[in-house]
Amino acid sequence: MSSNASSTAASEPRLAGDLAIWIFILAELGAFAAFFGAYAFTRANHLADFNAAQLGLNRDAGALNTILLLTASGLVVRAVQGALANEGPRAARWMLAAIACGLGFLFVKGAEYSAAFDAGVSLSSSTFHMFYLSLTFFHFMHVILGLVILAVLWHGLRRGHYRPDNMNGLESGAAYWHMVDLVWLILFPLVYVIH
């Protein structure tokens, strides 16, 4: 292949990560979209009840978790950029900081669940609480899976596995984490804020 052909191929747009992860992400987004649609439809038919129950949520905790996830996503981007620049140890530090933010999210959400359960909130408390607990716990489990993926990526970065010529796994894991973040950016205003 000539140098012109190889530089043209290198400059062509490409899908970051593996096609399989994008199919998985689309399936996950479809599941969340169905859940969000059911929530919005039910809320529209029980507006006063949903608005009243929503007042019991801790918006500050939800906002803090939004900041933690956005920060984690920014740090994951920095880790990917570091690997592209062949700076594995630096990229690993960015990934470790992202993991810390993700763990912070779990801690804040866990404290929020604990306070809700102490107040007697359960899946059977109300239709709103059934949706709130189901949606946020479904997302919570995705954060846990995302953190497992980030931990594997961090280990790979520390070992120098990801380099400019071997980014597929790192980009795939990063794409999954960004999906988790995107879902929260819809979930937080939908469940915590919008009246």
PyMOL commands that place a pseudoatom at each C-alpha (Angstrom):
pseudoatom trace, name=CA, resn=MET, resi=1, chain=A, elem=C, hetatm=0, pos=[0.000, 0.000, 0.000]
pseudoatom trace, name=CA, resn=SER, resi=2, chain=A, elem=C, hetatm=0, pos=[1.409, 3.422, -0.909]
pseudoatom trace, name=CA, resn=SER, resi=3, chain=A, elem=C, hetatm=0, pos=[1.936, 6.129, 1.740]
pseudoatom trace, name=CA, resn=ASN, resi=4, chain=A, elem=C, hetatm=0, pos=[-0.863, 8.190, 0.121]
pseudoatom trace, name=CA, resn=ALA, resi=5, chain=A, elem=C, hetatm=0, pos=[-3.279, 5.265, 0.394]
pseudoatom trace, name=CA, resn=SER, resi=6, chain=A, elem=C, hetatm=0, pos=[-2.319, 4.564, 4.012]
pseudoatom trace, name=CA, resn=SER, resi=7, chain=A, elem=C, hetatm=0, pos=[-2.639, 8.245, 5.050]
pseudoatom trace, name=CA, resn=THR, resi=8, chain=A, elem=C, hetatm=0, pos=[-6.037, 8.408, 3.335]
pseudoatom trace, name=CA, resn=ALA, resi=9, chain=A, elem=C, hetatm=0, pos=[-7.168, 5.256, 5.187]
pseudoatom trace, name=CA, resn=ALA, resi=10, chain=A, elem=C, hetatm=0, pos=[-5.905, 6.670, 8.488]
pseudoatom trace, name=CA, resn=SER, resi=11, chain=A, elem=C, hetatm=0, pos=[-7.812, 9.939, 8.010]
pseudoatom trace, name=CA, resn=GLU, resi=12, chain=A, elem=C, hetatm=0, pos=[-11.126, 8.296, 7.081]
pseudoatom trace, name=CA, resn=PRO, resi=13, chain=A, elem=C, hetatm=0, pos=[-13.773, 8.348, 9.820]
pseudoatom trace, name=CA, resn=ARG, resi=14, chain=A, elem=C, hetatm=0, pos=[-14.115, 5.084, 11.688]
pseudoatom trace, name=CA, resn=LEU, resi=15, chain=A, elem=C, hetatm=0, pos=[-16.306, 3.655, 14.409]
pseudoatom trace, name=CA, resn=ALA, resi=16, chain=A, elem=C, hetatm=0, pos=[-14.473, 3.852, 17.732]
pseudoatom trace, name=CA, resn=GLY, resi=17, chain=A, elem=C, hetatm=0, pos=[-14.405, 0.478, 19.433]
pseudoatom trace, name=CA, resn=ASP, resi=18, chain=A, elem=C, hetatm=0, pos=[-15.949, -2.778, 18.347]
pseudoatom trace, name=CA, resn=LEU, resi=19, chain=A, elem=C, hetatm=0, pos=[-19.190, -3.033, 16.353]
pseudoatom trace, name=CA, resn=ALA, resi=20, chain=A, elem=C, hetatm=0, pos=[-20.509, -5.575, 18.889]
pseudoatom trace, name=CA, resn=ILE, resi=21, chain=A, elem=C, hetatm=0, pos=[-20.336, -3.037, 21.739]
pseudoatom trace, name=CA, resn=TRP, resi=22, chain=A, elem=C, hetatm=0, pos=[-22.333, -0.551, 19.693]
pseudoatom trace, name=CA, resn=ILE, resi=23, chain=A, elem=C, hetatm=0, pos=[-25.025, -3.162, 19.030]
pseudoatom trace, name=CA, resn=PHE, resi=24, chain=A, elem=C, hetatm=0, pos=[-25.082, -3.912, 22.772]
pseudoatom trace, name=CA, resn=ILE, resi=25, chain=A, elem=C, hetatm=0, pos=[-25.257, -0.197, 23.614]
pseudoatom trace, name=CA, resn=LEU, resi=26, chain=A, elem=C, hetatm=0, pos=[-28.164, 0.311, 21.201]
pseudoatom trace, name=CA, resn=ALA, resi=27, chain=A, elem=C, hetatm=0, pos=[-30.004, -2.616, 22.801]
pseudoatom trace, name=CA, resn=GLU, resi=28, chain=A, elem=C, hetatm=0, pos=[-29.395, -1.158, 26.268]
pseudoatom trace, name=CA, resn=LEU, resi=29, chain=A, elem=C, hetatm=0, pos=[-30.551, 2.285, 25.155]
pseudoatom trace, name=CA, resn=GLY, resi=30, chain=A, elem=C, hetatm=0, pos=[-33.683, 0.657, 23.714]
pseudoatom trace, name=CA, resn=ALA, resi=31, chain=A, elem=C, hetatm=0, pos=[-34.432, -0.976, 27.076]
pseudoatom trace, name=CA, resn=PHE, resi=32, chain=A, elem=C, hetatm=0, pos=[-33.962, 2.320, 28.921]
pseudoatom trace, name=CA, resn=ALA, resi=33, chain=A, elem=C, hetatm=0, pos=[-36.069, 4.148, 26.303]
pseudoatom trace, name=CA, resn=ALA, resi=34, chain=A, elem=C, hetatm=0, pos=[-38.931, 1.699, 26.875]
pseudoatom trace, name=CA, resn=PHE, resi=35, chain=A, elem=C, hetatm=0, pos=[-38.599, 2.197, 30.635]
pseudoatom trace, name=CA, resn=PHE, resi=36, chain=A, elem=C, hetatm=0, pos=[-38.548, 5.992, 30.240]
pseudoatom trace, name=CA, resn=GLY, resi=37, chain=A, elem=C, hetatm=0, pos=[-41.553, 5.853, 27.924]
pseudoatom trace, name=CA, resn=ALA, resi=38, chain=A, elem=C, hetatm=0, pos=[-43.540, 3.791, 30.431]
pseudoatom trace, name=CA, resn=TYR, resi=39, chain=A, elem=C, hetatm=0, pos=[-42.566, 6.244, 33.185]
pseudoatom trace, name=CA, resn=ALA, resi=40, chain=A, elem=C, hetatm=0, pos=[-43.617, 9.293, 31.124]
pseudoatom trace, name=CA, resn=PHE, resi=41, chain=A, elem=C, hetatm=0, pos=[-46.924, 7.698, 30.086]
pseudoatom trace, name=CA, resn=THR, resi=42, chain=A, elem=C, hetatm=0, pos=[-47.799, 6.673, 33.648]
pseudoatom trace, name=CA, resn=ARG, resi=43, chain=A, elem=C, hetatm=0, pos=[-46.705, 10.028, 35.042]
pseudoatom trace, name=CA, resn=ALA, resi=44, chain=A, elem=C, hetatm=0, pos=[-48.940, 11.867, 32.564]
pseudoatom trace, name=CA, resn=ASN, resi=45, chain=A, elem=C, hetatm=0, pos=[-51.906, 9.900, 33.898]
pseudoatom trace, name=CA, resn=HIS, resi=46, chain=A, elem=C, hetatm=0, pos=[-51.011, 10.415, 37.600]
pseudoatom trace, name=CA, resn=LEU, resi=47, chain=A, elem=C, hetatm=0, pos=[-49.389, 13.842, 37.520]
pseudoatom trace, name=CA, resn=ALA, resi=48, chain=A, elem=C, hetatm=0, pos=[-50.398, 15.077, 40.986]
pseudoatom trace, name=CA, resn=ASP, resi=49, chain=A, elem=C, hetatm=0, pos=[-49.334, 11.828, 42.683]
pseudoatom trace, name=CA, resn=PHE, resi=50, chain=A, elem=C, hetatm=0, pos=[-45.984, 11.763, 40.877]
pseudoatom trace, name=CA, resn=ASN, resi=51, chain=A, elem=C, hetatm=0, pos=[-45.281, 15.433, 41.639]
pseudoatom trace, name=CA, resn=ALA, resi=52, chain=A, elem=C, hetatm=0, pos=[-46.081, 14.939, 45.325]
pseudoatom trace, name=CA, resn=ALA, resi=53, chain=A, elem=C, hetatm=0, pos=[-43.921, 11.817, 45.651]
pseudoatom trace, name=CA, resn=GLN, resi=54, chain=A, elem=C, hetatm=0, pos=[-41.094, 13.427, 43.681]
pseudoatom trace, name=CA, resn=LEU, resi=55, chain=A, elem=C, hetatm=0, pos=[-40.745, 16.101, 46.372]
pseudoatom trace, name=CA, resn=GLY, resi=56, chain=A, elem=C, hetatm=0, pos=[-39.367, 13.420, 48.697]
pseudoatom trace, name=CA, resn=LEU, resi=57, chain=A, elem=C, hetatm=0, pos=[-36.342, 12.804, 46.473]
pseudoatom trace, name=CA, resn=ASN, resi=58, chain=A, elem=C, hetatm=0, pos=[-32.963, 14.275, 47.335]
pseudoatom trace, name=CA, resn=ARG, resi=59, chain=A, elem=C, hetatm=0, pos=[-32.236, 16.480, 44.312]
pseudoatom trace, name=CA, resn=ASP, resi=60, chain=A, elem=C, hetatm=0, pos=[-28.901, 17.535, 45.785]
pseudoatom trace, name=CA, resn=ALA, resi=61, chain=A, elem=C, hetatm=0, pos=[-27.763, 13.895, 45.833]
pseudoatom trace, name=CA, resn=GLY, resi=62, chain=A, elem=C, hetatm=0, pos=[-28.998, 13.491, 42.252]
pseudoatom trace, name=CA, resn=ALA, resi=63, chain=A, elem=C, hetatm=0, pos=[-27.145, 16.642, 41.171]
pseudoatom trace, name=CA, resn=LEU, resi=64, chain=A, elem=C, hetatm=0, pos=[-23.947, 15.501, 42.929]
pseudoatom trace, name=CA, resn=ASN, resi=65, chain=A, elem=C, hetatm=0, pos=[-24.209, 12.163, 41.157]
pseudoatom trace, name=CA, resn=THR, resi=66, chain=A, elem=C, hetatm=0, pos=[-24.632, 13.987, 37.850]
pseudoatom trace, name=CA, resn=ILE, resi=67, chain=A, elem=C, hetatm=0, pos=[-21.402, 15.883, 38.510]
pseudoatom trace, name=CA, resn=LEU, resi=68, chain=A, elem=C, hetatm=0, pos=[-19.616, 12.659, 39.504]
pseudoatom trace, name=CA, resn=LEU, resi=69, chain=A, elem=C, hetatm=0, pos=[-20.669, 10.831, 36.321]
pseudoatom trace, name=CA, resn=LEU, resi=70, chain=A, elem=C, hetatm=0, pos=[-19.867, 13.779, 34.047]
pseudoatom trace, name=CA, resn=THR, resi=71, chain=A, elem=C, hetatm=0, pos=[-16.459, 14.094, 35.679]
pseudoatom trace, name=CA, resn=ALA, resi=72, chain=A, elem=C, hetatm=0, pos=[-15.871, 10.349, 35.301]
pseudoatom trace, name=CA, resn=SER, resi=73, chain=A, elem=C, hetatm=0, pos=[-16.719, 10.538, 31.595]
pseudoatom trace, name=CA, resn=GLY, resi=74, chain=A, elem=C, hetatm=0, pos=[-14.328, 13.449, 31.128]
pseudoatom trace, name=CA, resn=LEU, resi=75, chain=A, elem=C, hetatm=0, pos=[-11.601, 11.459, 32.876]
pseudoatom trace, name=CA, resn=VAL, resi=76, chain=A, elem=C, hetatm=0, pos=[-12.268, 8.418, 30.673]
pseudoatom trace, name=CA, resn=VAL, resi=77, chain=A, elem=C, hetatm=0, pos=[-11.836, 10.679, 27.628]
pseudoatom trace, name=CA, resn=ARG, resi=78, chain=A, elem=C, hetatm=0, pos=[-8.505, 11.856, 29.044]
pseudoatom trace, name=CA, resn=ALA, resi=79, chain=A, elem=C, hetatm=0, pos=[-7.447, 8.223, 29.569]
pseudoatom trace, name=CA, resn=VAL, resi=80, chain=A, elem=C, hetatm=0, pos=[-8.274, 7.363, 25.947]
pseudoatom trace, name=CA, resn=GLN, resi=81, chain=A, elem=C, hetatm=0, pos=[-6.381, 10.445, 24.753]
pseudoatom trace, name=CA, resn=GLY, resi=82, chain=A, elem=C, hetatm=0, pos=[-3.430, 9.442, 26.928]
pseudoatom trace, name=CA, resn=ALA, resi=83, chain=A, elem=C, hetatm=0, pos=[-3.343, 5.968, 25.411]
pseudoatom trace, name=CA, resn=LEU, resi=84, chain=A, elem=C, hetatm=0, pos=[-3.517, 7.481, 21.921]
pseudoatom trace, name=CA, resn=ALA, resi=85, chain=A, elem=C, hetatm=0, pos=[-0.509, 9.623, 22.840]
pseudoatom trace, name=CA, resn=ASN, resi=86, chain=A, elem=C, hetatm=0, pos=[1.337, 6.482, 24.036]
pseudoatom trace, name=CA, resn=GLU, resi=87, chain=A, elem=C, hetatm=0, pos=[1.254, 7.695, 27.649]
pseudoatom trace, name=CA, resn=GLY, resi=88, chain=A, elem=C, hetatm=0, pos=[-0.001, 4.509, 29.333]
pseudoatom trace, name=CA, resn=PRO, resi=89, chain=A, elem=C, hetatm=0, pos=[0.929, 5.336, 32.965]
pseudoatom trace, name=CA, resn=ARG, resi=90, chain=A, elem=C, hetatm=0, pos=[-0.662, 8.786, 32.726]
pseudoatom trace, name=CA, resn=ALA, resi=91, chain=A, elem=C, hetatm=0, pos=[-3.728, 7.303, 31.031]
pseudoatom trace, name=CA, resn=ALA, resi=92, chain=A, elem=C, hetatm=0, pos=[-3.982, 4.738, 33.845]
pseudoatom trace, name=CA, resn=ARG, resi=93, chain=A, elem=C, hetatm=0, pos=[-4.070, 7.554, 36.422]
pseudoatom trace, name=CA, resn=TRP, resi=94, chain=A, elem=C, hetatm=0, pos=[-6.919, 9.257, 34.544]
pseudoatom trace, name=CA, resn=MET, resi=95, chain=A, elem=C, hetatm=0, pos=[-8.804, 5.950, 34.451]
pseudoatom trace, name=CA, resn=LEU, resi=96, chain=A, elem=C, hetatm=0, pos=[-8.244, 5.394, 38.167]
pseudoatom trace, name=CA, resn=ALA, resi=97, chain=A, elem=C, hetatm=0, pos=[-9.660, 8.863, 38.878]
pseudoatom trace, name=CA, resn=ALA, resi=98, chain=A, elem=C, hetatm=0, pos=[-12.706, 7.983, 36.728]
pseudoatom trace, name=CA, resn=ILE, resi=99, chain=A, elem=C, hetatm=0, pos=[-13.190, 4.810, 38.768]
pseudoatom trace, name=CA, resn=ALA, resi=100, chain=A, elem=C, hetatm=0, pos=[-13.045, 6.874, 41.976]
pseudoatom trace, name=CA, resn=CYS, resi=101, chain=A, elem=C, hetatm=0, pos=[-15.816, 9.131, 40.638]
pseudoatom trace, name=CA, resn=GLY, resi=102, chain=A, elem=C, hetatm=0, pos=[-17.900, 6.086, 39.719]
pseudoatom trace, name=CA, resn=LEU, resi=103, chain=A, elem=C, hetatm=0, pos=[-17.438, 4.667, 43.209]
pseudoatom trace, name=CA, resn=GLY, resi=104, chain=A, elem=C, hetatm=0, pos=[-18.484, 8.053, 44.569]
pseudoatom trace, name=CA, resn=PHE, resi=105, chain=A, elem=C, hetatm=0, pos=[-21.695, 7.746, 42.554]
pseudoatom trace, name=CA, resn=LEU, resi=106, chain=A, elem=C, hetatm=0, pos=[-22.402, 4.326, 44.095]
pseudoatom trace, name=CA, resn=PHE, resi=107, chain=A, elem=C, hetatm=0, pos=[-21.744, 5.666, 47.594]
pseudoatom trace, name=CA, resn=VAL, resi=108, chain=A, elem=C, hetatm=0, pos=[-24.064, 8.674, 47.152]
pseudoatom trace, name=CA, resn=LYS, resi=109, chain=A, elem=C, hetatm=0, pos=[-26.777, 6.555, 45.551]
pseudoatom trace, name=CA, resn=GLY, resi=110, chain=A, elem=C, hetatm=0, pos=[-26.422, 3.926, 48.278]
pseudoatom trace, name=CA, resn=ALA, resi=111, chain=A, elem=C, hetatm=0, pos=[-26.859, 6.600, 50.952]
pseudoatom trace, name=CA, resn=GLU, resi=112, chain=A, elem=C, hetatm=0, pos=[-29.903, 7.882, 49.078]
pseudoatom trace, name=CA, resn=TYR, resi=113, chain=A, elem=C, hetatm=0, pos=[-31.409, 4.381, 48.959]
pseudoatom trace, name=CA, resn=SER, resi=114, chain=A, elem=C, hetatm=0, pos=[-30.690, 3.890, 52.663]
pseudoatom trace, name=CA, resn=ALA, resi=115, chain=A, elem=C, hetatm=0, pos=[-32.483, 7.136, 53.565]
pseudoatom trace, name=CA, resn=ALA, resi=116, chain=A, elem=C, hetatm=0, pos=[-35.450, 6.191, 51.359]
pseudoatom trace, name=CA, resn=PHE, resi=117, chain=A, elem=C, hetatm=0, pos=[-35.737, 2.712, 52.878]
pseudoatom trace, name=CA, resn=ASP, resi=118, chain=A, elem=C, hetatm=0, pos=[-35.470, 4.176, 56.394]
pseudoatom trace, name=CA, resn=ALA, resi=119, chain=A, elem=C, hetatm=0, pos=[-38.405, 6.467, 55.477]
pseudoatom trace, name=CA, resn=GLY, resi=120, chain=A, elem=C, hetatm=0, pos=[-40.451, 3.406, 54.481]
pseudoatom trace, name=CA, resn=VAL, resi=121, chain=A, elem=C, hetatm=0, pos=[-40.128, 3.796, 50.718]
pseudoatom trace, name=CA, resn=SER, resi=122, chain=A, elem=C, hetatm=0, pos=[-40.454, 0.524, 48.803]
pseudoatom trace, name=CA, resn=LEU, resi=123, chain=A, elem=C, hetatm=0, pos=[-41.520, -0.743, 45.395]
pseudoatom trace, name=CA, resn=SER, resi=124, chain=A, elem=C, hetatm=0, pos=[-45.082, -0.949, 46.709]
pseudoatom trace, name=CA, resn=SER, resi=125, chain=A, elem=C, hetatm=0, pos=[-45.166, 2.534, 48.314]
pseudoatom trace, name=CA, resn=SER, resi=126, chain=A, elem=C, hetatm=0, pos=[-46.558, 4.155, 45.192]
pseudoatom trace, name=CA, resn=THR, resi=127, chain=A, elem=C, hetatm=0, pos=[-46.401, 3.916, 41.424]
pseudoatom trace, name=CA, resn=PHE, resi=128, chain=A, elem=C, hetatm=0, pos=[-43.834, 6.723, 41.425]
pseudoatom trace, name=CA, resn=HIS, resi=129, chain=A, elem=C, hetatm=0, pos=[-41.625, 4.918, 43.932]
pseudoatom trace, name=CA, resn=MET, resi=130, chain=A, elem=C, hetatm=0, pos=[-41.897, 1.698, 41.954]
pseudoatom trace, name=CA, resn=PHE, resi=131, chain=A, elem=C, hetatm=0, pos=[-40.578, 3.543, 38.887]
pseudoatom trace, name=CA, resn=TYR, resi=132, chain=A, elem=C, hetatm=0, pos=[-37.993, 5.505, 40.862]
pseudoatom trace, name=CA, resn=LEU, resi=133, chain=A, elem=C, hetatm=0, pos=[-36.493, 2.438, 42.519]
pseudoatom trace, name=CA, resn=SER, resi=134, chain=A, elem=C, hetatm=0, pos=[-36.678, 0.274, 39.403]
pseudoatom trace, name=CA, resn=LEU, resi=135, chain=A, elem=C, hetatm=0, pos=[-35.182, 2.864, 37.054]
pseudoatom trace, name=CA, resn=THR, resi=136, chain=A, elem=C, hetatm=0, pos=[-32.433, 4.017, 39.362]
pseudoatom trace, name=CA, resn=PHE, resi=137, chain=A, elem=C, hetatm=0, pos=[-31.508, 0.480, 40.438]
pseudoatom trace, name=CA, resn=PHE, resi=138, chain=A, elem=C, hetatm=0, pos=[-31.384, -0.676, 36.810]
pseudoatom trace, name=CA, resn=HIS, resi=139, chain=A, elem=C, hetatm=0, pos=[-29.020, 2.209, 36.150]
pseudoatom trace, name=CA, resn=PHE, resi=140, chain=A, elem=C, hetatm=0, pos=[-27.105, 1.483, 39.398]
pseudoatom trace, name=CA, resn=MET, resi=141, chain=A, elem=C, hetatm=0, pos=[-26.373, -2.040, 38.142]
pseudoatom trace, name=CA, resn=HIS, resi=142, chain=A, elem=C, hetatm=0, pos=[-25.114, -0.592, 34.850]
pseudoatom trace, name=CA, resn=VAL, resi=143, chain=A, elem=C, hetatm=0, pos=[-22.753, 1.678, 36.793]
pseudoatom trace, name=CA, resn=ILE, resi=144, chain=A, elem=C, hetatm=0, pos=[-21.392, -1.384, 38.621]
pseudoatom trace, name=CA, resn=LEU, resi=145, chain=A, elem=C, hetatm=0, pos=[-20.809, -3.183, 35.310]
pseudoatom trace, name=CA, resn=GLY, resi=146, chain=A, elem=C, hetatm=0, pos=[-19.246, -0.007, 33.912]
pseudoatom trace, name=CA, resn=LEU, resi=147, chain=A, elem=C, hetatm=0, pos=[-16.864, 0.158, 36.875]
pseudoatom trace, name=CA, resn=VAL, resi=148, chain=A, elem=C, hetatm=0, pos=[-15.834, -3.461, 36.366]
pseudoatom trace, name=CA, resn=ILE, resi=149, chain=A, elem=C, hetatm=0, pos=[-15.070, -2.591, 32.729]
pseudoatom trace, name=CA, resn=LEU, resi=150, chain=A, elem=C, hetatm=0, pos=[-13.121, 0.535, 33.749]
pseudoatom trace, name=CA, resn=ALA, resi=151, chain=A, elem=C, hetatm=0, pos=[-11.123, -1.523, 36.266]
pseudoatom trace, name=CA, resn=VAL, resi=152, chain=A, elem=C, hetatm=0, pos=[-10.171, -4.001, 33.521]
pseudoatom trace, name=CA, resn=LEU, resi=153, chain=A, elem=C, hetatm=0, pos=[-9.194, -1.091, 31.265]
pseudoatom trace, name=CA, resn=TRP, resi=154, chain=A, elem=C, hetatm=0, pos=[-7.150, 0.478, 34.077]
pseudoatom trace, name=CA, resn=HIS, resi=155, chain=A, elem=C, hetatm=0, pos=[-5.281, -2.799, 34.532]
pseudoatom trace, name=CA, resn=GLY, resi=156, chain=A, elem=C, hetatm=0, pos=[-4.640, -2.949, 30.775]
pseudoatom trace, name=CA, resn=LEU, resi=157, chain=A, elem=C, hetatm=0, pos=[-3.394, 0.641, 30.731]
pseudoatom trace, name=CA, resn=ARG, resi=158, chain=A, elem=C, hetatm=0, pos=[-1.012, -0.076, 33.612]
pseudoatom trace, name=CA, resn=ARG, resi=159, chain=A, elem=C, hetatm=0, pos=[0.402, -3.045, 31.703]
pseudoatom trace, name=CA, resn=GLY, resi=160, chain=A, elem=C, hetatm=0, pos=[0.819, -0.984, 28.513]
pseudoatom trace, name=CA, resn=HIS, resi=161, chain=A, elem=C, hetatm=0, pos=[-1.747, -3.039, 26.621]
pseudoatom trace, name=CA, resn=TYR, resi=162, chain=A, elem=C, hetatm=0, pos=[-3.475, -0.076, 24.932]
pseudoatom trace, name=CA, resn=ARG, resi=163, chain=A, elem=C, hetatm=0, pos=[-1.457, 1.872, 22.380]
pseudoatom trace, name=CA, resn=PRO, resi=164, chain=A, elem=C, hetatm=0, pos=[-2.308, 3.910, 19.288]
pseudoatom trace, name=CA, resn=ASP, resi=165, chain=A, elem=C, hetatm=0, pos=[-2.277, 0.692, 17.233]
pseudoatom trace, name=CA, resn=ASN, resi=166, chain=A, elem=C, hetatm=0, pos=[-4.393, -1.248, 19.769]
pseudoatom trace, name=CA, resn=MET, resi=167, chain=A, elem=C, hetatm=0, pos=[-7.300, 0.918, 20.970]
pseudoatom trace, name=CA, resn=ASN, resi=168, chain=A, elem=C, hetatm=0, pos=[-10.321, -1.269, 20.199]
pseudoatom trace, name=CA, resn=GLY, resi=169, chain=A, elem=C, hetatm=0, pos=[-10.875, -2.639, 23.718]
pseudoatom trace, name=CA, resn=LEU, resi=170, chain=A, elem=C, hetatm=0, pos=[-10.254, 0.692, 25.407]
pseudoatom trace, name=CA, resn=GLU, resi=171, chain=A, elem=C, hetatm=0, pos=[-12.583, 2.561, 23.055]
pseudoatom trace, name=CA, resn=SER, resi=172, chain=A, elem=C, hetatm=0, pos=[-15.279, -0.109, 23.450]
pseudoatom trace, name=CA, resn=GLY, resi=173, chain=A, elem=C, hetatm=0, pos=[-15.160, 0.115, 27.243]
pseudoatom trace, name=CA, resn=ALA, resi=174, chain=A, elem=C, hetatm=0, pos=[-15.158, 3.903, 27.122]
pseudoatom trace, name=CA, resn=ALA, resi=175, chain=A, elem=C, hetatm=0, pos=[-18.212, 3.874, 24.838]
pseudoatom trace, name=CA, resn=TYR, resi=176, chain=A, elem=C, hetatm=0, pos=[-20.101, 1.698, 27.343]
pseudoatom trace, name=CA, resn=TRP, resi=177, chain=A, elem=C, hetatm=0, pos=[-19.232, 4.078, 30.191]
pseudoatom trace, name=CA, resn=HIS, resi=178, chain=A, elem=C, hetatm=0, pos=[-20.420, 7.069, 28.171]
pseudoatom trace, name=CA, resn=MET, resi=179, chain=A, elem=C, hetatm=0, pos=[-23.729, 5.252, 27.557]
pseudoatom trace, name=CA, resn=VAL, resi=180, chain=A, elem=C, hetatm=0, pos=[-24.160, 4.832, 31.329]
pseudoatom trace, name=CA, resn=ASP, resi=181, chain=A, elem=C, hetatm=0, pos=[-23.510, 8.552, 31.747]
pseudoatom trace, name=CA, resn=LEU, resi=182, chain=A, elem=C, hetatm=0, pos=[-25.922, 9.485, 28.944]
pseudoatom trace, name=CA, resn=VAL, resi=183, chain=A, elem=C, hetatm=0, pos=[-28.719, 7.435, 30.506]
pseudoatom trace, name=CA, resn=TRP, resi=184, chain=A, elem=C, hetatm=0, pos=[-28.249, 9.245, 33.835]
pseudoatom trace, name=CA, resn=LEU, resi=185, chain=A, elem=C, hetatm=0, pos=[-28.386, 12.616, 32.039]
pseudoatom trace, name=CA, resn=ILE, resi=186, chain=A, elem=C, hetatm=0, pos=[-31.895, 11.646, 30.918]
pseudoatom trace, name=CA, resn=LEU, resi=187, chain=A, elem=C, hetatm=0, pos=[-32.925, 9.853, 34.104]
pseudoatom trace, name=CA, resn=PHE, resi=188, chain=A, elem=C, hetatm=0, pos=[-31.962, 12.626, 36.530]
pseudoatom trace, name=CA, resn=PRO, resi=189, chain=A, elem=C, hetatm=0, pos=[-34.120, 15.423, 35.079]
pseudoatom trace, name=CA, resn=LEU, resi=190, chain=A, elem=C, hetatm=0, pos=[-36.933, 13.045, 34.143]
pseudoatom trace, name=CA, resn=VAL, resi=191, chain=A, elem=C, hetatm=0, pos=[-37.313, 11.522, 37.608]
pseudoatom trace, name=CA, resn=TYR, resi=192, chain=A, elem=C, hetatm=0, pos=[-35.877, 14.149, 39.958]
pseudoatom trace, name=CA, resn=VAL, resi=193, chain=A, elem=C, hetatm=0, pos=[-36.576, 17.534, 38.368]
pseudoatom trace, name=CA, resn=ILE, resi=194, chain=A, elem=C, hetatm=0, pos=[-39.367, 17.761, 35.782]
pseudoatom trace, name=CA, resn=HIS, resi=195, chain=A, elem=C, hetatm=0, pos=[-42.800, 18.560, 37.230]
for i in range(1, 195): cmd.bond("trace and resi %d" % i, "trace and resi %d" % (i + 1))
show_as sticks, trace
zoom trace
